[in-house]
Amino acid sequence: MIELSLLAVFLPTFFFVSATPGMCMTLSMTMGMTIGVRRTLWMMWGELLGVGLVAVSAVIGVAALMLNYPSIFTIFKYVGGAYLIFLGYQMWQSRGKMAVTDLDNSQSSASRFELALQGFVTAIANPKGWAFFVSLLPPFINPEAPLAMQLMWLVSIILLVEFACLLGYAMGGRTLRKFLQKSGNVRLMNRIAGTLMVGVGVWLALG
């Protein structure tokens, strides 16, 4: 169990970091805009799995190993970034699995697994995320208390806060969609979403 004094510091700290616009939040907003909040949940599950994996790895020391071998990140970053850039380009052209064809009734042809994989790769391919957890989590671990229980509480809090922020961004994207829906401009919707998706891809590959 975590001490309340530590929790009072950890919760607002992580909420601030998680709520700050980043790759995963931008991805969530983009998908909320194009495929809706419900379908975006599949991306969120993948992203949360990745975040949980990174958090646990940071505590048990795997993150330190990963950070010492940046070539591992390079593979994930370039492959994941290239895929997101490709999706963004297709959306800009109003074609592909993620593009909107009808603002009143758009359905993504991307499978649930593909959506979850996008979130997972984006989460684990970000070296800044690994570095953040390496620096943030250890101070909140009491070496004299059982590690498993502390880790369970910390990761649960992390995932809950992360999910709330992802959901908020996805709903923001849905709101933007409704605003654009009034003009019925499908091409503008796709180009805004495509630009954001390409931006996330470039950020992931070169960040």
Secondary structure, 3 states (H helix, E strand, C coil): CCCHHHHHHHHHHHHHHHHCCCHHHHHHHHHHHHCHHHHHHHHHHHHHHHHHHHHHHHHHCHHHHHHHCHHHHHHHHHHHHHHHHHHHHHHHCCCCCCCCCCCCCCCCCCCHHHHHHHHHHHHHCCHHHHHHHHHHCHHHCCCCCCHHHHHHHHHHHHHHHHHHHHHHHHHHHHHHHHHHHCCCCHHHHHHHHHHHHHHHHHHHHHC
